[in-house]
């Protein structure tokens, strides 16, 4: 157990993921000092004498006994905020090892005193200074670096993209990403390559004067072990599907009136698994979308077919009938044992059959998703998955690194799967990078999530001209995305103000059905108050 105790919980989203990145197998909890006061007596027994905190003092207390093969985590990490500097200090159970900032470089360094409060520093720069100091101490403690440095939750290519837009030379971008964020050279080079491709693709569309549409279908055949998205078993919730579609159609009718002066750029039907709908339901929904919206400027119409056990020839024909230009068929792994473990309830052969059905139906832009870091898999399993995907030759491949979300069953039941932890995830990622290069797949978008295995990334690869445009628009947050359906999160982009605002829908299917007028009202009220 690692306890993070802070005087200001505004720093939770900065400290928690960074500590978690260094100690991915540990349970990490965050407390305010007031919340932690109730645990103080028990902590005395574990850590020895508790030092009385100052009013502006926060603590991170990893009080875990040493685990074989891991650094000694019997320590306390203090973060003391003062007027002219902050002090970060690692204190072992039986010792205190100190060093001032000007002696940095000694192997014994366990203390940093860094000037932090300055009119020249923005809030973001202040946080980054704090995170760098903590990163350096933790890196010394565990004796390893993180490939993305202090970047734990943001989209690194967005930073690089903006620097390229500003005309920053490549050397300047590399220096900033390394010095401010402590990113490795390999990751910076990859970010620059992807950001340049994104710039080229976005320059070919008038995204500032357009918007994109996301339509969520929150039903799945089953819920996968790693999933934390809003999804409901179609078998259990089949009785709600028709009512859901009625509510969704009502929201679609409103959405079609939102932006009379904007052109629709991309449409993405996701979930969940949209193809859990019956062929007739899918036909009705897509037909209504085409009837309500002007598709004359749409550059991409994508449907996340997803689970092969939900795909039929009839549904694939429906997608072609309504002009769907890109689909995804997502095995996640081509190892049958892994599919069984993560709850997919379909076979490897069904993946291949679904892919061939899609080709026969005329679909010529197919993406496939895989996840590296799944429980029990090793690099050779990933290599075999890639070998089987090569035989199918999809137009694009999206490689996800497992991110264990708090709400996922893999996290909630983690003790049941402890013996199945993935190993050598960086080697798995290397396998995918090599595969992409050897098979003419170019990286075109990248994003990071918190709690990712080995603090790595998700990368989208495609053959030239087959990129997923919606993926770029939403990841780089360059265009307003109107999100419909349960769990939808609309993002409104204000380019002149460099501002992004979100308006969410409720996640529960029953709440969405019962409160559809409220969901529409949220968007209507927001749009009325803002010049979009």
LOFI-961616 format. One record per residue: z, x negated, y of N, C-alpha, C in turn; residue in one letter. Coordinates in steps of 0.1 Angstrom, whole numbers, plus 2048, in hexadecimal, padded with zeros to 3 digits. Atoms other than C-alpha are relative to their C-alpha. Example, Ala and Ser with C-alpha at 12.3 -4.5 7.8 and 13.67 -1.06 7.14 Angstrom:
! LOFI-961616
8007F77F484E7857D38007F780Ca;8008097F58477777F580880880Bs;
! end
This chain:
! LOFI-961616
8007F87F48008008008007F780Cx;8008067F37F77F482380380A80Ax;7FD7F77F58078058407FC7FA80Dx;8048047F27F8803863809809809x;7F77F97F781280C87D7FC7FC80Ex;8058037F380580F8A180780880Bx;7FA7F97F58148178C27F6809806x;80B7F77FB7F28268CC7F68027F5x;8097FD80B7DF8388B07F2801804x;80E8017FB7C08368C67F97F47F9x;80680C8067BB8158B47FE8027F1x;8017FE80F7BC8248917F27FD7FBx;80E80280579682588E7FB7F2801x;80480E7FE7948008988077F87F5x;7F88088097B07F28827FE8047F1x;8017FB80E7AE8088637F47FA7F8x;80C80580878A8008588007F17FFx;80080F80178E7DB8608097FB7F5x;7F780380A7AD7D884B7FB8047F2x;8057FB80C79D7ED8307F47F87FBx;80B80880477E7D78308057F37F9x;7FB80C8077937B98278088037F4x;7F87FC80C7A97CC80E7FB80D7FBx;8067F38037927E68008078087F4x;7F97FA80B7A77ED7E180E806803x;7F27FC7FC7C77F47F480080E807x;7FE7F37F97D38168008067FC80Ex;7FC8037F27D681482680380D807x;7FC7F57F87E982C83B8047FC80Ex;7FE8037F27EC82E86080B80A806x;7F57F97FA80C8398738017FD80Fx;7FA8047F281783C89780E7FB7FDx;7F380680283782A89D80B80B7FEx;7F77F580284984C89F7FF8057F1x;8027FB80E83A85787D8077F67F7x;7FB80A80984483686E80F7FF800x;7F28017FF86883887A8088067F4x;7F97FA80B87184F85E8007F87F3x;80180980B8668348458077F3802x;7FB80D7FC87881885680B7FB7F7x;7F58058088978168407FA7FB7F2x;80680580D8828138207F87F3802x;80880C7FD86C7F983180A7F4801x;7F680B80088C7E48378017F97F3x;7FD80580D8907E08127F47F87FBx;80C80780486C7D580E7FD7F3808x;80580B7F88657BE82B80C7F8806x;7F58077FA8887B283580380680Dx;7FB7FA7F38967B68587F4804808x;80A7FA7F78817CC86E8027FC80Ex;7FF8057F28797BE8907FF80D809x;8007F57F78817D78AB7F37FF809x;80C8007F98607E18BB80180180Fx;8017FE7F18577DE8E07F980D802x;8067F37FD84B7FE8F17F07FF7FEx;80F8018018277F08F07FC7F77F4x;80280880C8287E18CD7FB8087F5x;8047FA80C8147EB8AF8017F77F4x;7FF80880C8177DF88B7F68057F6x;8077FD80C8017DD86D8097F97F5x;7F780680A8177D884E7FB8017F2x;80580080E8057CF82E80B7FA7F7x;7F48048078257CD8197FD8007F1x;8037FF80E8147CA7F78037F37F9x;7FD80C80881F7B27DC7F37FA7FCx;80D8088038067977D37FA8067F3x;8087FC80C7EB7A37BB7F87F47FBx;80780B8067DC78B7A37F17FF805x;80E8027FB7BB77C7B17FE80480Ex;8017FC7F27C37897D480A7F8808x;7F78077F77D37787F280E807801x;7F37FB7FF7F877D7F880180A80Bx;7FF7F67F67FC79E80A80E804804x;7F37FE7FB82179C80F8027FB80Ex;8008057F281E79A83480180C80Ax;8007F67F58227AD8557F67FB80Ax;8088047F58077AD86F80480880Cx;7FC7FA7F48137B48927F57FF80Bx;8098007F57FD7BE8AF80980480Cx;7F77FE7F58117BB8CF7F880080Dx;8087FF7F48007C88EE8097FE80Dx;7F98037F480C7B990F7F780180Cx;8087FE7F48017B99337F47F6801x;80B80A7FD7EC7999337FA7FB7F3x;80680580D7E679290E8058097F5x;7FB7FA80C7EA7A08EB8037F57F6x;7FC80A80A7FB78D8CF7FE8077F2x;8027FB80E7F07928AB8077F57F7x;7F880A8078087818928018057F2x;7FE7FE80E80878086C80D7FA7FCx;7F380580482B77D85E8018027F1x;7FE7FF80E83077583980E8057FDx;7F37FB80384E78382780A7F5802x;7F680B7FF85F7618267FD7F680Ax;80380B7F684E74E8427F880680Bx;8087FD7F483E7508647F87F4803x;80980C7FD8207398697FA80380Ex;8047FD7F381773688E7F57F6805x;8098097F97FB7288A37FB80780Dx;8057FB7F47F172D8C77F1801800x;80F7FF8007CD7378D07F97F3802x;80880C7FD7C47158DD8007F67F5x;80080980C7CB7058BB7F88067F5x;8087F980A7B371C8A97F87F67F7x;8078088097A470D88A8087FA7F5x;7F680580A7C370187880080A7F4x;7FF7F880C7C570F85480D808800x;7F37FA8007E971985C80180C80Bx;8007F67F57DF73187980480E7FBx;7FC7F38047F175287680480880Dx;7FC7F97F47F675B89B7F57FE80Ax;80A8017F57DE7638B880680680Cx;7FC7FA7F37E77688DC7F3800809x;80D7FF7FA7C87748EE80080880Dx;8017F87F37C377E9137F780C7FDx;8087F48047B77A29117FE80980Cx;8017F67F57BD7B69317F97FA80Cx;8078067F57A37AF94B7F780B806x;8097F67FA78F7C49647F27FE7FBx;80E8038047707B39567FE8067F2x;8017FB80D7777C29337FF80F7FFx;8007F280276C7E49298098037F4x;7F77FC80B7807F89107FA7FB7F3x;80680480C7677F08F58027F17FEx;7FE80E8017697CB8FD80E7FC7FCx;7F280280378F7CD8FC8038027F1x;7FE7FD80E78E7DC8DA7FA7F57F7x;80780A8087757C38CD8087F3800x;7F880C7FF78B7A68DA80C8017F6x;7F57FE80A7A87B58C67FC7FF7F2x;80580080E7947BA8A77FB7F27FCx;80480E8047867978A880C7F87FCx;7F48088037A97888A98068047F3x;7FB7FB80C7B479E88D7F77FC7F4x;80980480A7957978798027F17FCx;7FE80E80379A77187C80D7FD7F8x;7F38028077BE7738707FE8067F1x;8017FA80D7B578A8537F67F87F7x;80A80880779777484A8077F37FBx;7F980B8057AE7568488098047F4x;7F77FC80B7C676A8327F98027F3x;8077FD80D7AD7758187F57F67FDx;80A80B80379675781C7F28047FDx;80E7FC8007767698217FC80780Dx;8057F97F475F77783C7FA80D7FCx;8077F480375079983F7F27FF806x;80D8027FB72A79A8437FD80780Dx;8027F97F472B7B385F80B7FE80Ax;7F68047F77497A387080980C803x;7F77F57FC75D7BD8847FA80D801x;8077F38007437D88818038077F3x;7FC7F980C7517F186A7FB80F7FFx;8047F28017458148737F3803809x;80B7FD7F872981188D7F37FC7FAx;80D80380570480E8897FC7F3806x;80380D7FA6FC7E988E7F27FF806x;80D8007FA6D77EF8947FF80780Dx;8007F97F36DF8068B18047F680Bx;7FD80A7F66EF7E98C37F47F7803x;80C8097FF6D17D28BC7F5808807x;80A7F87FA6B97EE8C580180180Fx;7FE7FF7F26C87F38E77FE7F2807x;80280E7FA6C87CD8EE7F17FD800x;80F8028006A37CC8E47FA80880Bx;8057F87F669C7E98FB8037FA80Ex;7FC8067F46AE7D69177F87F3803x;80780D7FE6977B89128087F47FCx;7F880B8036B27A29047F87F77F6x;8078098096A27838F38078007F2x;7FB80080E6A77808CD80C7F77FFx;7F580A8006BD7618D280D806806x;7F57FA7F96D37758EA80780B7F7x;7FA7F68096D77918D18087FA7F4x;7F980780B6E07798B580E7FB805x;7F48057FB6FA7698CB80B80A802x;7F67F67FE70A7898D58068067F3x;7FC7FA80D70B7988B280A7F77F8x;7F780A80771B7788A580D7FE807x;7F48037F97337718C180980C803x;7F77F57FD73F7948CA8048087F4x;7FD7F880C73D7A58A88027F87F3x;7FE80980C73F7868907F78037F4x;80A7FD80B72079287C7FA7F37FBx;80780C80671077A8647F17FF805x;80E8027FC6EE76C86C7F68087F8x;8097F88096DE77E84E80080F805x;7FF7F27FB6EA7A085B7FA80280Dx;8067FF7F36E079987E7F08007FFx;80F8018026BC78F8737FB80D7FBx;8047F38056BA7AF85F80080B80Ax;7FF7F67F56C57C487C7F57FF80Ax;80B8027F76AC7B58937F28057FAx;80C7FB8066907BB87A7FE80F800x;8007F28016997DF8757FF80680Ex;8017FA7F369E7E689A7F27FE806x;80E8017FC67C7D88A27F780A7FAx;8087F680666C7EF88980380E806x;7FC7F37FA68080D8977FA80180Ex;8068007F36748048BA7F18047FFx;80E7FE8026508048AE7FE80F7FDx;8027F280565382689C80480A80Bx;7FC7F67F56668378B97F780080Cx;8098017F564D82A8D27F48097FEx;80B7F880363383F8C080380F801x;7FD7F27FE6458608C780880280Dx;7F97FD7F36528708E780E8067FCx;7F47FA8066758748D880980580Bx;7F77FB7F56868788FA7FD80F804x;8037F27FC6748999007FF8097F4x;8007F880C6788A58DD80E8027FAx;7F37FF8076938AF8C57FD8027F1x;8027FF80E6988B089F80980B7FBx;7F97F58066A58CB8888067FC7F2x;7FA80280D6BE8C786B80480D7FBx;7FC7F38076C38E48538087FD7F4x;7F780480B6E08E183B80180B7F6x;7FE7F780C6E18F181880C7F97F8x;7F48078057058E980C8038027F1x;7FE7FE80F7008F17E77FA7F57F8x;80480B8096FD8D87CB8018057F1x;7FD7FC80E6FA8DB7A580E7FD7FCx;7F280480271B8C87A38037F780Bx;7FB8097F67308B37BA8027F27FAx;80080E80672B88D7B480E7FA803x;7F38067FF7498777B08037F980Ex;7FE8087F37438637D17FE80980Cx;8047F87F47398817E780B806808x;7F67F97F774C88D8057F9809809x;8087F77F77308A281580480E7FDx;7FE7F28027338C78197F68057F6x;8087FC80B7268D37F88088097F7x;7FA7F680972D8F07E07F88017F3x;8077FE80D7258F47BB7F880D800x;8087F47FF70890C7B980480A7F5x;7FB7F780B71691A79880C808805x;7F47FA7FC7379227A87FE80980Dx;8027F97F472A92E7CA7F3807801x;80E7FA80070993E7C080180E808x;7FF7F37FA7169607CD8007FF80Fx;8008017F17179527F17F37FB805x;80D8067FC6F49447F27F8809809x;8087F77F86E39637FF80680380Ex;7F97FD7F36FD96A81A7FF7F3808x;80180C7F86FB9458247F27FF806x;80E8017FA6D59478287FE80A80Bx;8017F77F56D896683D8067FB80Dx;7FA8067F46F09558547F87F4806x;80880C7FB6DB9358557F3805807x;80C7FB7F96BC94A85E80380580Ex;7FC7FC7F36CF95987B8027F4809x;7FE80C7F86D89368877F27FA803x;80D8057FD6B492B8837F980880Bx;8067F87F66A89488988057FC80Ex;7FB8057F36BF93D8B47FB7F2803x;80480E7FD6B69188B07F27FF805x;80E8007FC6919208B57FF80380Fx;8007FC7F269A92C8D88067F5809x;7F88097F86AF90E8E37F97F7809x;80680A7F86968F68F07F1803802x;80E7FC7FE6769078FD7F87F5806x;80880A7F966C8E89118007F37F7x;7FF80C8086728CF8F47F78027F4x;8087FF80C65B8C78D78087FC7F4x;7F980380D6688C78B37F97F47FAx;80680D8056648A48A58017FF7F1x;7FE80180E6738A488280980C7FBx;7F87F68076828BE86A8067FA7F3x;7FA80680C69B8B484F80880B7F9x;7F87F78086A88CB8348097F87F6x;7F78088086C78BB82580B8087FBx;7F57F98056E88C381680B7F67FBx;8047F780A6F68C57FC7F27FC7FAx;80D8028076D68C97E77F880D803x;8087F47FD6BD8E17F77F88077F4x;8077FA80C6AA8E57D68098077F6x;7F87F78086C88F67C77FC80F802x;8057F27FD6B99157D87F58047F5x;80A7FB8096A392A7C17F27FE808x;80D8037F967D9257C87FD80B80Ax;8037F57F767B9487D88097FE80Dx;7F78027F56999407EF7FB7F4809x;80580C7F868A91E7F97F3804807x;80D7FB7FA66892F7FF80380880Dx;7FC7F77F56799498168057F780Cx;7FA8087F668D92F8297F57F7807x;80A8097FA67091682F7F6808808x;8097F87F965993283880580580Ex;7FA7FB7F467193F8528017F480Ax;80080C7F767591B8617F27FE806x;80D8027FB64F9188647FC80B80Ax;8037F47F764D93B8748077FF80Dx;7F88017F466893488E7FD7F5809x;80180C7F86609118997F17FB801x;80D8057FE6419018A77FF7F27FAx;80180D8076378E588F7F47F7805x;80C8077FC6198D98A38027F1803x;7FD80E7FD62B8B98AD80A7FA7F6x;7F680580A6418B488E7FA7F47F9x;80580C80663D8918818057FE7F1x;7FA80180E65289686180880C7FDx;7F97F480665E8B384C8067FB7F3x;7FA80780C6778A583380980A7F9x;7F67F880868A8B78178077F67F6x;7F88088096A68A68048018077F3x;7FF7F980D69D8B27E180C7FB7F8x;7F38068056B889A7D58018007F1x;7FC80080F6C48A37B27F48057F8x;80C7FC8086A88A379880280D7F8x;7FD7F48086BA8BF7857FF80C808x;8027F47F76B38D67A27F1802803x;80F8007FC68D8CF7A47F88067F5x;8097F98096738E57947F27FF806x;80D8007FB64D8E67977FE80B80Bx;8017F57F76509087A98067FC80Ex;7FA8047F36678F97C47F87F5807x;80880A7FA6518DB7C97F3806806x;80C7F97FB6338F27CE80480780Dx;7FB7FA7F46489057E88007F680Bx;7FF80A7F664E8E57FB7F37FC805x;80E8037FC6298DD7FB7FA80B808x;8067F47F962090080680480080Ex;7FB7FF7F26358FD8267FF7F3807x;80480C7F96298DA82F80B7F5800x;7F680B8006478C58257F97F37FDx;80880D80163B8A182A8087F57F9x;7F880B80665888D81B80B8067F8x;7F57FB8086718937FF8087F47FBx;7F880A80668D8807EF8048057F2x;7FB7FD80D69587F7CA80A7F47FDx;7F580B7FF6B686C7C78077FF7F2x;7F980280D6C185E7A580E7FA803x;7F48087FD6DD8487B58027F57F6x;80080B80A6DB8347957F78057F5x;8087FD80C6C48327778077FC7F3x;7F780480C6E182A75F80680D7FCx;7FB7F38046EA84874A80F801800x;7F180080070E83E74680680280Ex;7FB7FF7F271283C76C7FE80F804x;8037F27FC70185E77180B80A7FAx;7F67F780771986E75880E7FE807x;7F38027FA73785E76980280680Dx;7FF7FB7F272F86878C7FD80F801x;8017F280072988C7827F2806803x;80E7FB7FD70388F7867FB80A7F7x;8047F680A6FE8A27667F18027FFx;80E8008046DA8997627FD7F27FAx;80380C8076C887E74F7F67F7808x;80A8097F96B385F75A7F28067FEx;80D7FA80269587074A7FD80B809x;8027F47F669A88F7607FC7FA80Dx;8048067F469787877E7F17FD800x;80E80480167686B7727F780C7FFx;8087F480166988D7697FF80780Dx;8017FA7F367289B78B7F77F8809x;8098087F766087E79C7F18037FCx;80E7FE8046408837877FC80F804x;8037F27FC6428A978E7FC80080Fx;8038017F16438A17B47F27FA802x;80D8067FE62588B7B17F580A7FCx;80A7F68046128A679E7FE80B80Ax;8007F67F661B8BE7B97F97FC80Dx;8078057F460A8A77D38097F980Ax;7F78077F76298977E37FD7F1800x;80480E80061E8757EF8097F7809x;7F68087F963D86A80380E8047FBx;7F47FD80865B8697EC80A7F4802x;7F580A7FF67C8577F38098017F4x;7F680080A69584D7D980D7F9805x;7F38067FC6BA8467E08077FA7F4x;7F780680A6D082E7CC80D7FC807x;7F38047FB6F48257D08047F37F9x;7FB80C8077018027C980F800802x;7F18007FF7267FD7C280680B7F8x;7FB7F580772981B7AB80A7FB7F5x;7F680580A7478197927FA7FB7F4x;80580680D7408027757F37F9800x;80D80680071E7F67808017F1803x;80180F7FD7157D17817F27FD805x;80D8037FB6F77BF7917F58037F6x;80B7FE80A6E37C17717FD80F7FFx;8027F28016E77E77717F780480Cx;8087FD7F46D97E97957F27FA7FEx;80E8058026BC7D278B7F88097F7x;8077F880A6B47E976E7FC80D807x;8047F47F86B58087867F47FD808x;80B8047F869D7F679D7F37FE7F8x;80C8028096867ED7807FA80E7FDx;8057F38036838127777FA80780Cx;8057FA7F467E81C79B7F27FA803x;80D8077FD66280279E7F48077F8x;80A7F980864F8157827FC80D806x;8047F37FA6508357967F97FE80Dx;8078047F36458247B780280B80Bx;7FE7F77F565583B7D17FC7F980Dx;8048067F364A8367F580B7FA808x;7F58067FA66D82E80080C8007F7x;7F480280868E8237F280C7FE80Ax;7F48027F86B082880380C7FB7F7x;7F58078086CC8117F780D803807x;7F37FD7FB6EF81E7FD80B7F77FAx;7F580680570E8097F980B80A7FFx;7F67F680272A81E7EB80B7FF80Bx;7F67FF7F674182A80680A80B7FBx;7F67F780676183A7F880780880Bx;7FA7F87F576985681080D8067FCx;7F27FB80378C8658127FF80D7F8x;8017F38077808878067F98007F3x;80880180C76B87A7E980A8007F4x;7F880080D7788807C58037F27FBx;7FE80E80477385B7BF80C7FA807x;7F48057F978E8547D980D8087FCx;7F47F78037A58727D18057FD7F1x;7FC80280D7A58697AC7FD7F17FCx;80480E8027A18437B08077F97F5x;7F980680B7BB83A7967F98027F3x;8077FD80D7A684B77B7F37F77FEx;80C8088017898347848027F1803x;7FD80D7FC79B81478C7FA7F57F7x;80680A80978E80276D7F1800801x;80F8007FF76A80B7777FB7FB80Dx;8048057F37697FA7987F47F77FFx;80C8088007487EA7A08047F2804x;7FE80E7FC7467C47A37F37FB805x;80C8087FB72F7AC7B57F6809808x;8087F77F87227C67CD7F67F8809x;8098087F87137AB7E47F47FB7F8x;80B8048096FE79F7C67F680C7FEx;8087F48026F27C37C17F780280Cx;8087FE7F46E77C57E57F57F6801x;80B80A8006D47A47E17F58047F7x;80A7FB8096C27B47C37F780A807x;8097F57F96B67D17D97F87F980Bx;8078067F56AC7BA7F67F47F87F9x;80B8078076977A57DD7F68097FBx;8097F58056887C47CD7F780580Cx;8077FB7F567E7D17EF7F57F6805x;80A80A7FC66C7B17F97F57FE7F6x;80A80280A65B7AD7D87F680C7FEx;8077F480264E7D17D97FB80780Dx;8067FC7F36427D47FD80880C807x;7F87F77F865F7E980A8067F980Cx;7FB8057F36687E382E80D807804x;7F47F97FB68B7EA83C7FD80780Dx;8037F97F468980485780C807807x;7F37FB7F96AC81285D80C7FB7F8x;7F48068066CF80785680C807806x;7F37FB7FA6F281685B80B7FC7F7x;7F480480771580D85280A80C800x;7F67F680173282284780E7F97FEx;7F380680375781C8458038017F1x;7FB80180E7678138237F47FD7F7x;80B8038087468068168047F47F7x;7FD80C8097477EE7F87FC7F3806x;80380E7FA7497CA8047FC80180Ex;8047FF7F27447D78287F17FD802x;80F8027FF71E7D88237FA80B807x;8087F77F87047F182E7F78097F7x;80A7F88066EB80C8257F37FD807x;80D8047FA6C680382A7F58097FAx;80C7F88036A781882A7F47F7800x;80D80780168780781D7F58097FEx;80C7F880366481581D7F47F7800x;80D8067FE64080C8197FC80380Ex;8047FE7F262F80883A7FA80D803x;8057F37FC62982984B80680C7F9x;7F97F580764083D83480F801803x;7F28007FC66083984780580E802x;7F97F47FD67985584B80380180Ex;7FE8007F167785D87080D807804x;7F37F97FD69487687080C7F67FEx;7F58098026AA85A8628027F780Cx;7FF8097F46A284387F80580880Cx;7FB7F97F46A785E89980F803800x;7F27FD8016C986888C8097F4800x;7F780C8016D68458858007F980Dx;8008077F36CB8378A680580980Cx;7FB7F67F66D78578B87F780080Cx;80A8007F56B78588CD7FB80D804x;8067F37FE6AF87C8CB80A80B7FDx;7F77F58036C289D8CC7FC8067F2x;8017FA80D6C78AB8A980780D800x;7FA7F38016CD8D08A58038027F2x;7FC7FF80E6E18D488580580E7FDx;7FD7F28046E38F68748068007F2x;7FA7FE80E6F790285680E7FB800x;7F280480271A8FC8498027F1801x;7FE80E7FF7278DA8537F67F8809x;80A8077F770A8D386C8077FB80Cx;7FB8077F47128BB8887F47FE809x;80B8027F66FA8BF8A58047F5809x;7FE80B7F76F68A18BB7F680180Cx;8087FE7F46EA8A58DF8007F3808x;80280D7F96DC8858EF7FC80280Ex;8038007F16DD8819157FB7F2804x;80580E7FE6C686391B8047FA80Ex;7FD8057F26CC86094180E7FC801x;7F28037FE6F185F93D8057F77F4x;7FC80880C6F184B91C80C8077F9x;7F57F880570786790E7FC8077F3x;8027F980C70A8778EC80B80A7FEx;7F67F680271C8988E67FD8077F2x;8027F980D7228AA8C580680E800x;7FC7F28027258CF8BC8008037F1x;8007FF80E7308D689980180F7FBx;7FE7F480772E8F388180B7FF7F6x;7F680180B74A8FC8697FA7FC7F3x;80580580D7488EC84780080A7F5x;7FF7F680A7539098327F480A800x;80B7F680173791F82580480E804x;7FC7F27FD74B93F82780380180Fx;7FD7FF7F175793684B7F2800807x;80D8007FA73392E8547F980E800x;8067F380272795084780780A80Ax;7F87F67F87439638588017FD80Fx;7FF8037F27429508797F37FB806x;80D8057FC71D94B87D7FE80280Fx;8027FD7F171D95B8A08087F6808x;7F980B7F97389428AA7F97F3800x;80780D80272392589D7F480080Ax;80B7FF7F67059318B28067FF80Ex;7FA8007F271C9378D08047F2804x;7FC80E7FC7299138CF7F47F8805x;80C8077FB7069068D37FB80680Dx;8057F97F46FC9208EC8087FC80Cx;7F78037F571A9199027FE7F1804x;80280E7FC7158F39007F37FE808x;80D8027FA6F08F590980080680Ex;7FF7F97F36F890D9268077F780Ax;7F88087F77118F49347F97F2803x;80680E7FF6FA8D59317F1801803x;80E8017FE6D88CB93D7FA7F87F5x;80580780C6C78C291D7F17FF800x;
! end
